[in-house]
Amino acid sequence: MRSTSVIKKEGLECLIKTLGDLETEIFISSLIRESFDYTEWQRNYFERYSLNDFLGKAAEFDKTQPFKQ
């Protein structure tokens, strides 16, 4: 398993590549300012998918990702 610092570094690199510097900063600032419960959001988001739907979406997403090792 990768360390937290490596995951943060790679996540930030993905955000910058996708959003650019300014929008990445806006995104991070908005998370820091708001009281945001990621665990609660995740539960609400994923409960609408069956396991098969989720696995299908994950497989589709995987095919489109350039960050494979």
Contact map, one row per residue, 1 for C-alpha under 8 A:
111000000000000000000000000000000000000000000000000000000000000000000
111101100000000000000000000000000000000000000000000000000000000000000
111111100000000000000000000000000000000000000000000000000000000000000
011111110000000000000000000000000000000000000000000000000000000000000
001111111000000000000000000000000000000000000000000000000000000000000
011111111100000000000000000000000000000000000000000000000000000000000
011111111110000000000000000000000000000000000000000000000000000000000
000111111111000000000000000000000000000000000000000000000000000000000
000011111111100000000000000000000000000000000000000000000000000000000
000001111111110000000000000000000000000000000000000000000000000000000
000000111111111000000000000000000000000000000000000000000000000000000
000000011111111100000000000000000000000000000000000000000000000000000
000000001111111110000000000000000000000000000000000000000000000000000
000000000111111111000000000000000000000000000000000000000000000000000
000000000011111111110001000000000000000000000000000000000000000000000
000000000001111111111011000000000000000000000000000000000000000000000
000000000000111111110000000000000000000000000000000000000000000000000
000000000000011111110000000000000000000000000000000000000000000000000
000000000000001111111111000000000000000000000000000000000000000000000
000000000000001111111111000000000000000000000000000000000000000000000
000000000000000100111111100000000000000000000000000000000000000000000
000000000000000000111111110000000000000000000000000000000000000000000
000000000000000100111111111000000000000000000000000000000000000000000
000000000000001100111111111100000000000000000000000000000000000000000
000000000000000000001111111110000000000000000000000000000000000000000
000000000000000000000111111111000000000000000000000000000000000000000
000000000000000000000011111111100000000000000000000000000000000000000
000000000000000000000001111111110000000000000000000000000000000000000
000000000000000000000000111111111000000000000000000000000000000000000
000000000000000000000000011111111100000000000000000000000000000000000
000000000000000000000000001111111111000000000000000000000000000000000
000000000000000000000000000111111110000000000000000000000000000000000
000000000000000000000000000011111110000000000000000000000000000000000
000000000000000000000000000001111111000000000000000000000000000000000
000000000000000000000000000000111111100000000000000000000000000000000
000000000000000000000000000000100111110000000000000000000000000000000
000000000000000000000000000000000011111110000000000000000000000000000
000000000000000000000000000000000001111111000000000000000000000000000
000000000000000000000000000000000000111111100000000000000000000000000
000000000000000000000000000000000000111111110000000000000000000000000
000000000000000000000000000000000000111111111000000000000000000000000
000000000000000000000000000000000000011111111100000000000000000000000
000000000000000000000000000000000000001111111110000000000000000000000
000000000000000000000000000000000000000111111111000000000000000000000
000000000000000000000000000000000000000011111111000000000000000000000
000000000000000000000000000000000000000001111111100000000000000000000
000000000000000000000000000000000000000000111111110000000000000000000
000000000000000000000000000000000000000000011111110000000000000000000
000000000000000000000000000000000000000000000111111111000000000000000
000000000000000000000000000000000000000000000011111111000000000000000
000000000000000000000000000000000000000000000000111111100000000000000
000000000000000000000000000000000000000000000000111111110000000000000
000000000000000000000000000000000000000000000000111111111000000000000
000000000000000000000000000000000000000000000000111111111100000000000
000000000000000000000000000000000000000000000000001111111110000000000
000000000000000000000000000000000000000000000000000111111111000000000
000000000000000000000000000000000000000000000000000011111111100000000
000000000000000000000000000000000000000000000000000001111111110000000
000000000000000000000000000000000000000000000000000000111111111000000
000000000000000000000000000000000000000000000000000000011111111100000
000000000000000000000000000000000000000000000000000000001111111110000
000000000000000000000000000000000000000000000000000000000111111110000
000000000000000000000000000000000000000000000000000000000011111110000
000000000000000000000000000000000000000000000000000000000001111111000
000000000000000000000000000000000000000000000000000000000000111111110
000000000000000000000000000000000000000000000000000000000000000111110
000000000000000000000000000000000000000000000000000000000000000011111
000000000000000000000000000000000000000000000000000000000000000011111
000000000000000000000000000000000000000000000000000000000000000000111
